[in-house]
């Protein structure tokens, strides 16, 4: 490896020797003629060229490049340096030198300078490559799916860092024009459908999917082709997940269940969202939760000022450390069950928007803790509504498909939260209060995939509630997309839901989960049917029979309209506050029954 000093000397010599060699070539390699006939031109040409070369070398810091990593970008920079230096040299010599200066030397000099600078870089790169190849004999053979820009960047990352333990032996790509072409000397071996044949022939140990724009169908297609070989498979995140990140080997991850959903992910218009949120201050309740934290991250990337509220002290501390270098963050520890605290926060920080993500969500737990579900999911939502100031432009509440014809306390509490928004919206006509309904969010804490992963690690059978059970599934990114788009689409009191495709049988999801881990459900991994738990349904719905569904400006988001009259606001608030007071005073309360009876009396369910 050359030191910086030696690299500087080599680059300087490229300009110092260029004039001498150019004269020598111009005069048929006759050094005597050069000295006797063009002594003055040679002296001044060498002096001026050396001084100008020295200036441009220092200005562009060419000697600080790592020569074995010389890429097209560095070559372009060298061309720029040589051309600029030559332009100044020609201008100077024509204006100030009065002697005879051969015009052909002007043409030869930049070619010689560029060659002197480039050749050492290529030589070092070549021998470094050979050394790396010798060292890589024991590395894993890798195949990259996608011979585009992303695939090229991943190749360079792998090639430069032997410590990663991989050696790229080929690419595959569906673009017929790329087949049998070479990328950095590595051949594009065929189309994606040829993966099984190539994996066997080349003894591939790792497949890397390097197509950020790849939809679920492409990813699932790749996985189906390589999964029988039980080899390592890495995936580059989608465009949505790459926001603000550099393409490198570090971003690659193993296949996840989210990659195998039966539909393509839903994206939102980043420019439109960034323009809408520009200059706004946003309060996020439940900021440390799976959804709240992801909303916070996406908004932080856009530079939005954030007010992060959660009763999880450690979570707020960690989230603040993560996001404070991206944007201005106000980390607040507090509970939405405290109305006074919420009012003070709104009064002090003057948020323009509120994303209400704080909630209890686990159905079985809430069946045993009715009071907690009510205080957080219902009272907390009412507190947020009452704490809203006039400057609040939009209040977005996150709900769930379990609020549709609810049969459990968690769903019933979220149904009440939706009713609170619907009733309040009719009073605050100048506000924009909207609800978004989620399906089961893959990637959220405590979801079924985490439970199965833990059971698999402990060599326990996977627990399946009922083989006939079906659910709607969405990724965390899709959930955030829905929330942010609702901010743009939201009519006052509207409810929005994502088009989530078909209901997925929970047994099929378990089979796919095992398949990703390299197992066969029922053969390598057993499962246990536990039966329906209290409050659970066999099949979830996204809207009720008396609700109308219509399209929105976003092709993957639907608007739901409930045709029944909202409950009188005063009656609703009185009921919630009376029940809250009795719970806080420790009086015996049948929360679920009282809510059900209240809603029945008012013909809501």
Secondary structure as GFF3:
##gff-version 3
##sequence-region A 1 605
A	DSSP	alpha_helix	4	26	.	.	.	ID=ss1
A	DSSP	alpha_helix	31	37	.	.	.	ID=ss2
A	DSSP	alpha_helix	39	60	.	.	.	ID=ss3
A	DSSP	three_ten_helix	62	64	.	.	.	ID=ss4
A	DSSP	three_ten_helix	67	69	.	.	.	ID=ss5
A	DSSP	alpha_helix	72	96	.	.	.	ID=ss6
A	DSSP	alpha_helix	103	135	.	.	.	ID=ss7
A	DSSP	three_ten_helix	136	138	.	.	.	ID=ss8
A	DSSP	beta_strand	140	145	.	.	.	ID=ss9
A	DSSP	alpha_helix	149	160	.	.	.	ID=ss10
A	DSSP	three_ten_helix	162	164	.	.	.	ID=ss11
A	DSSP	beta_strand	166	172	.	.	.	ID=ss12
A	DSSP	three_ten_helix	176	178	.	.	.	ID=ss13
A	DSSP	beta_strand	182	183	.	.	.	ID=ss14
A	DSSP	beta_strand	186	190	.	.	.	ID=ss15
A	DSSP	three_ten_helix	192	194	.	.	.	ID=ss16
A	DSSP	alpha_helix	195	202	.	.	.	ID=ss17
A	DSSP	beta_strand	206	209	.	.	.	ID=ss18
A	DSSP	alpha_helix	216	226	.	.	.	ID=ss19
A	DSSP	three_ten_helix	227	229	.	.	.	ID=ss20
A	DSSP	beta_strand	232	235	.	.	.	ID=ss21
A	DSSP	three_ten_helix	240	242	.	.	.	ID=ss22
A	DSSP	three_ten_helix	249	251	.	.	.	ID=ss23
A	DSSP	beta_strand	253	254	.	.	.	ID=ss24
A	DSSP	three_ten_helix	257	260	.	.	.	ID=ss25
A	DSSP	alpha_helix	270	277	.	.	.	ID=ss26
A	DSSP	beta_strand	281	285	.	.	.	ID=ss27
A	DSSP	alpha_helix	290	301	.	.	.	ID=ss28
A	DSSP	beta_strand	305	310	.	.	.	ID=ss29
A	DSSP	alpha_helix	313	323	.	.	.	ID=ss30
A	DSSP	beta_strand	329	333	.	.	.	ID=ss31
A	DSSP	alpha_helix	339	349	.	.	.	ID=ss32
A	DSSP	beta_strand	353	356	.	.	.	ID=ss33
A	DSSP	alpha_helix	363	367	.	.	.	ID=ss34
A	DSSP	alpha_helix	370	373	.	.	.	ID=ss35
A	DSSP	pi_helix	374	379	.	.	.	ID=ss36
A	DSSP	alpha_helix	380	387	.	.	.	ID=ss37
A	DSSP	beta_strand	394	400	.	.	.	ID=ss38
A	DSSP	three_ten_helix	401	403	.	.	.	ID=ss39
A	DSSP	alpha_helix	409	427	.	.	.	ID=ss40
A	DSSP	beta_strand	432	438	.	.	.	ID=ss41
A	DSSP	beta_strand	440	442	.	.	.	ID=ss42
A	DSSP	alpha_helix	448	457	.	.	.	ID=ss43
A	DSSP	beta_strand	462	464	.	.	.	ID=ss44
A	DSSP	beta_strand	470	471	.	.	.	ID=ss45
A	DSSP	beta_strand	473	475	.	.	.	ID=ss46
A	DSSP	alpha_helix	476	489	.	.	.	ID=ss47
A	DSSP	beta_strand	495	498	.	.	.	ID=ss48
A	DSSP	beta_strand	504	505	.	.	.	ID=ss49
A	DSSP	alpha_helix	506	516	.	.	.	ID=ss50
A	DSSP	beta_strand	527	529	.	.	.	ID=ss51
A	DSSP	beta_strand	547	551	.	.	.	ID=ss52
A	DSSP	beta_strand	557	562	.	.	.	ID=ss53
A	DSSP	alpha_helix	569	584	.	.	.	ID=ss54
A	DSSP	alpha_helix	591	601	.	.	.	ID=ss55
###
